[in-house]
Amino acid sequence: MRDAVGIVLQKNVLFSGTVRENLRWGDPDADDEQLWAACRAACADEFLERMPDGLDTDLGQGGVNVSGGQKQRLCIARALLKRPKILIFDDSTSAVDTATEGKIRTALAGLTGVTKIIIAQRITSVMHTDLIVILEDGKIHAAGTHRELLDRDPIYQEIYASQMKGGEEHG
């Protein structure tokens, strides 16, 4: 069961060592091509290519050499290398900007044969998913697509209005 599930949390753990060593926790046999493909999908290539040692950059104790958003992207890449049947993202793009989050979402949408469960605060993180579940006080308040919830659910409408001020109409 553990091999079938990949989890990326909001606050992730990177280990002492290099980027390559950290990524290989997802797949110990991954070659450079696979490592870079996962990094591209997670938008980690954007900062790794600027680092003089790339995949061989030392992360220091717990990843002190990278920002919170960079840690999240490396952990997404590590989870993708695992090739799980179920991917759980628990607010795992909260520390990245919305443009980068959009690129990551596009890459994740291209994954087939994988069930993705996304726990998020941002509407943009879930508005293109098959099903959105709104929780209130630990209970299911409503469920539906973005359009369905926008049309009929006051809680979703309120969240949408507060987050999308100045954004495009209805996503």
ZADREN-869305 format. One line per 2 residues: number of its first residue (from 0); their letters; for each residue x negated, y negated, z of N, C-alpha, C. Coordinates in steps of 0.001 Angstrom, whole numbers, always signed. Each point is the difference from the previous one (the first is absolute). Layout:
! ZADREN-869305
NUM	a	X,Y,Z,X,Y,Z,X,Y,Z | ...
! end
This chain:
! ZADREN-869305
0	mr	-820,+1186,+0,+820,-1186,+0,-869,-1256,+0 | -1058,-5,+788,-872,-1170,+100,-599,-374,-1356
2	da	-309,+995,-825,-566,-277,-1317,+1024,-601,-956 | +1272,+200,+265,+1049,-476,-900,+401,-1446,+262
4	vg	-472,-589,+1113,+427,-1336,+390,-1205,-923,+115 | +131,-1183,-584,-1006,-1051,+149,+664,-1187,+681
6	iv	-686,-593,+963,+563,-1124,+751,-982,-1169,-33 | +537,-1186,-286,-799,-1219,+73,+740,-943,+938
8	lq	-663,-368,+1074,+603,-845,+1027,-366,-1465,-206 | +686,-869,+708,-305,-1423,-49,-1406,-249,+537
10	kn	-296,+597,+1124,-1341,-98,+577,-669,+1349,-206 | -1011,+4,-845,-635,+1242,-403,-1357,+179,+640
12	vl	-492,+1203,-113,-1301,+333,+559,-976,+288,-1127 | -1095,-716,+11,-1125,+329,-862,-1110,+474,+926
14	fs	-780,+929,-484,-1046,+592,+814,-1342,-642,-310 | -934,+104,+914,-1349,-473,-275,-530,+777,-1194
16	gt	-707,-693,-851,-538,+630,-1201,+325,-836,-1219 | -135,+596,-1154,+197,-720,-1253,+1460,+80,-457
18	vr	+323,-822,-973,+1321,+51,-619,+232,+1401,-561 | -992,+521,-701,+102,+1341,-610,+330,+1066,+1052
20	en	-698,-40,+1120,+238,+988,+1065,+1413,-131,+564 | +473,-1220,+152,+1356,-223,+501,+1042,+497,-980
22	lr	-180,-286,-1277,+957,+438,-1013,+50,+1520,-102 | -1133,+636,+174,-51,+1464,-141,+718,+737,+1125
24	wg	+466,-710,+1012,+881,+642,+974,+1295,+414,-688 | +361,-702,-1079,+1185,+362,-783,-257,+1218,-871
26	dp	-1187,+76,-581,-396,+1139,-830,-1515,+124,+57 | -508,+964,+757,-1444,+151,+165,-744,+271,-1306
28	da	+704,+498,-1011,-639,+343,-1270,+166,-1062,-1077 | +588,-1143,+338,+255,-1042,-1001,-1305,-531,-582
30	dd	-23,-99,-1336,-1171,-582,-657,+210,-1510,-148 | -1011,-687,-512,+81,-1458,-108,+1179,-447,-856
32	eq	+289,+700,-1067,+1122,-364,-865,+1315,+45,+778 | +196,+1043,+790,+1219,+121,+814,+39,-1061,+1098
34	lw	-1133,-279,+618,-66,-1018,+1042,+369,-1369,-565 | -580,-347,-1155,+290,-1294,-607,+1445,-73,-483
36	aa	+560,+1090,-506,+1406,+2,-438,+919,-290,+1185 | -262,+625,+1128,+807,-249,+1202,-178,-1446,+470
38	cr	-1220,-499,-83,-259,-1386,+403,+698,-988,-930 | +46,+302,-1294,+731,-864,-935,+1491,-10,+328
40	aa	+570,+1168,+268,+1430,+82,+331,+316,-789,+1267 | -924,-5,+947,+197,-704,+1273,-525,-1440,-36
42	ca	-486,-426,-1155,-584,-1344,-172,-1219,-219,+891 | -659,+1059,+401,-1221,-123,+788,-1203,-259,-908
44	de	+133,+350,-1276,-1102,-229,-943,-332,-1485,-111 | +1014,-853,+205,-189,-1442,-143,-1089,-539,+930
46	fl	-73,+511,+1222,-1041,-479,+909,-1214,+913,+3 | +191,+1292,-272,-1139,+921,-7,-985,-312,-1123
48	er	+516,-449,-1128,-881,-334,-1132,-866,-1212,+298 | +422,-834,+936,-784,-1178,+381,-1042,+327,+1071
50	mp	+116,+1162,+611,-959,+386,+1037,-1227,+606,-680 | -1183,-386,+434,-1221,+450,-687,-159,+1529,-37
52	dg	+517,+696,+1012,-163,+1451,+38,+1268,+755,-380 | +1067,-701,-367,+1226,+647,-461,+495,+1061,+962
54	ld	+159,+1219,-513,+484,+1114,+822,-967,+367,+1118 | -1249,-401,-147,-1005,+326,+1015,-185,-1114,+1027
56	td	+911,-962,+0,-22,-1071,+997,+285,+588,+1377 | -817,-368,+955,+198,+455,+1373,+1101,-848,+633
58	lg	+989,+659,+585,+1143,-702,+585,-226,-433,+1439 | -1029,+506,+617,-231,-335,+1396,+1002,+720,+891
60	qg	-114,-217,+1284,+875,+627,+986,+1458,-394,-231 | +829,+928,-420,+1431,-254,-172,+354,-925,-1153
62	gv	-936,-230,-918,+285,-844,-1152,-84,-1489,+295 | -949,-382,+854,-130,-1415,+367,-420,-886,-1170
64	nv	-509,+586,-1072,-480,-778,-1145,+1106,-381,-981 | +1231,+469,+225,+1088,-287,-925,+1189,-604,+749
66	sg	+823,-732,-750,+1173,-646,+601,+1108,+1023,+247 | +1061,-429,+666,+1142,+877,+257,+644,+492,-1296
68	gq	+165,-894,-974,+582,+386,-1278,-893,+968,-771 | -1310,-200,+86,-940,+914,-657,+39,+1374,+661
70	kq	+114,+27,+1326,+138,+1278,+705,+1255,+726,-480 | +1106,-741,-93,+1250,+627,-447,-173,+591,-1392
72	rl	-639,-721,-897,-182,+491,-1370,-895,+1230,-50 | -1054,+15,+823,-869,+1187,+49,+772,+1207,+545
74	ci	+844,-226,+980,+783,+1104,+570,+1068,+490,-977 | +550,-893,-814,+926,+422,-1053,-747,+869,-1007
76	ar	-1188,-434,-395,-809,+792,-942,-305,+1377,+587 | -364,+44,+1260,-300,+1273,+671,+1222,+914,-13
78	al	+1178,-546,+273,+1227,+802,-12,+310,+499,-1419 | -232,-829,-1007,+254,+409,-1378,-921,+1139,-425
80	lk	-1232,-27,+486,-950,+1074,-328,+456,+1346,+542 | +783,-20,+1041,+509,+1235,+608,+1010,+702,-918
82	rp	+626,-774,-896,+1030,+504,-915,+1108,+751,+758 | +611,-669,+975,+1046,+662,+788,+1329,+44,-748
84	ki	+890,+812,+476,+1353,+75,-566,+889,-1105,+582 | -343,-458,+1207,+739,-1077,+663,-1002,-1058,+453
86	li	+258,-1256,-372,-827,-1120,+437,+851,-904,+873 | -471,-280,+1201,+710,-889,+913,-838,-1264,+159
88	fd	+609,-1124,-320,-661,-1297,+139,+724,-784,+1081 | -649,-159,+1140,+603,-714,+1122,-559,-1417,+53
90	ds	+669,-902,-709,-414,-1401,-83,-1462,-111,-430 | -394,+877,-917,-1406,+154,-363,-528,-1049,-969
92	ts	+836,-943,-431,-502,-1096,-825,+268,-1348,+661 | +227,+9,+1288,+342,-1231,+719,-1134,-1019,-3
94	av	-1243,+447,-133,-1143,-913,+59,-528,-383,-1385 | +719,+390,-1063,-415,-400,-1346,+977,-1033,-544
96	dt	-472,-807,-922,+869,-1020,-584,+1050,+667,-888 | +1040,-743,-331,+1123,+585,-741,-387,+414,-1419
98	at	-945,-694,-626,-428,+383,-1352,-705,+1351,+37 | -876,+199,+960,-700,+1279,+140,+990,+1096,+361
100	eg	+929,-322,+884,+1023,+982,+364,+778,+437,-1241 | +306,-937,-872,+713,+325,-1239,-787,+952,-874
102	ki	-1309,-209,-103,-860,+896,-792,-16,+1399,+611 | -91,+68,+1309,-4,+1298,+694,+1339,+703,-220
104	rt	+1097,-741,+128,+1334,+568,-232,+124,+576,-1404 | -529,-716,-988,+42,+475,-1392,-774,+1295,-140
106	al	-1169,+66,+611,-801,+1235,-62,+726,+1150,+683 | +619,-262,+1133,+724,+1045,+728,+1219,+478,-778
108	ag	+646,-915,-713,+1172,+370,-798,-379,+999,-1087 | -1240,-49,-440,-477,+927,-1028,-311,+1395,+512
110	lt	-13,+181,+1304,-259,+1329,+565,+1253,+857,-154 | -155,+1141,-605,+1139,+905,-157,-186,+1212,+911
112	gv	+1107,+628,+340,-63,+1186,+850,-355,-312,+1440 | +178,-1252,+394,-331,-433,+1357,+1205,-751,+564
114	tk	+432,+397,+1184,+1039,-746,+698,-690,-1081,+802 | +441,-1241,-183,-607,-1131,+702,+1009,-568,+986
116	ii	-407,-86,+1248,+816,-608,+1051,-722,-1279,+406 | +692,-1132,-164,-621,-1291,+262,+737,-681,+1147
118	ia	-722,-252,+1072,+532,-747,+1133,-592,-1397,-143 | +875,-1000,-104,-522,-1328,-312,+849,-1103,+598
120	qr	-637,-1146,+167,+675,-1219,+433,+376,-849,-1213 | -818,+93,-1051,+212,-826,-1191,+1007,+651,-947
122	it	+962,-789,-446,+972,+482,-994,-725,+414,-1279 | -1027,-759,-384,-704,+323,-1249,-639,+1377,+35
124	sv	-264,+510,+1191,-607,+1328,+120,+975,+1116,-339 | +1298,-279,+119,+993,+1077,-167,+1061,-263,-1047
126	mh	+60,-1193,-546,+1133,-359,-856,+107,+824,-1287 | -1058,+678,-401,+52,+813,-1223,+56,+1496,+296
128	td	+281,+356,+1233,+58,+1413,+370,+1379,+589,-312 | +83,+1317,+45,+1261,+688,-283,+1036,-211,+1093
130	li	-460,-98,+1250,+914,-138,+1125,-662,-837,+1087 | +730,-964,+499,-462,-837,+1108,+909,+302,+1187
132	vi	-611,+231,+1153,+758,+263,+1217,-288,-1144,+968 | +1048,-664,+451,-118,-1098,+964,+271,+574,+1389
134	le	-969,-189,+898,+172,+447,+1379,+321,-1193,+882 | +898,+208,+953,+322,-1021,+992,+107,+697,+1351
136	dg	-824,-437,+939,-22,+609,+1334,-232,+1506,-81 | -879,+430,-901,-368,+1407,-111,+1016,+885,-695
138	ki	+1039,-608,-549,+1039,+781,-688,+140,-490,-1433 | +464,+886,-879,+218,-386,-1384,+1186,-951,-66
140	ha	-258,-1182,-501,+1036,-1023,-155,+614,+76,-1397 | -854,+146,-1017,+473,+50,-1385,-1054,+687,-847
142	ag	+435,+506,-1149,-922,+620,-952,+522,-252,-1404 | -918,-172,-916,+382,-223,-1388,-1173,-528,-799
144	th	+266,-370,-1227,-1026,-616,-836,-94,-1482,+357 | -1007,-647,-514,-161,-1440,+222,+1264,-744,-423
146	re	+492,+274,-1170,+1188,-682,-529,+1219,+264,+888 | +208,+1265,+387,+1152,+343,+840,-50,-735,+1340
148	ll	-1164,+3,+631,-141,-647,+1301,+103,-1517,-114 | -542,-538,-1068,+85,-1440,-210,+1450,-437,-205
150	dr	+791,+852,-624,+1406,-318,-252,+884,+140,+1240 | -351,+938,+929,+977,+313,+1039,-499,-6,+1442
152	dp	-1293,-129,+230,-469,+117,+1378,-524,-1334,+537 | +633,-546,+1049,-423,-1309,+525,-1412,-7,+584
154	iy	-425,+1069,+630,-1360,+38,+553,-1019,-58,-1129 | +194,+811,-1025,-913,+7,-1147,+21,-1366,-692
156	qe	+1174,-580,-148,+126,-1317,-639,-787,-1055,+779 | +89,+87,+1316,-715,-964,+841,-1519,+169,-125
158	iy	-462,+1225,+34,-1435,+267,-149,-471,-488,-1368 | +770,+346,-1020,-342,-400,-1364,-86,-1523,-108
160	as	+1008,-695,+505,+19,-1460,-89,-1194,-623,+720 | -361,+539,+1161,-1110,-573,+762,-1350,+268,-660
162	qm	-134,+1135,-682,-1288,+357,-603,-171,-493,-1433 | +1092,-210,-696,-100,-304,-1414,+268,-1475,-319
164	kg	-40,-864,+990,+198,-1435,-251,-1002,-463,-1051 | +536,-577,-1056,-870,-483,-1079,-400,+1082,-967
166	ge	+381,+1254,+287,-335,+1108,-903,+1039,+125,-1086 | -226,+955,-867,+949,+193,-1101,+1316,+543,+520
168	eh	+1081,-306,-667,+1346,+414,+397,+127,+1520,+10 | +389,+567,+1113,+260,+1442,+157,-1195,+860,-402
170	g	-1194,-454,+283,-1187,+805,-219,-397,+37,-1420
! end
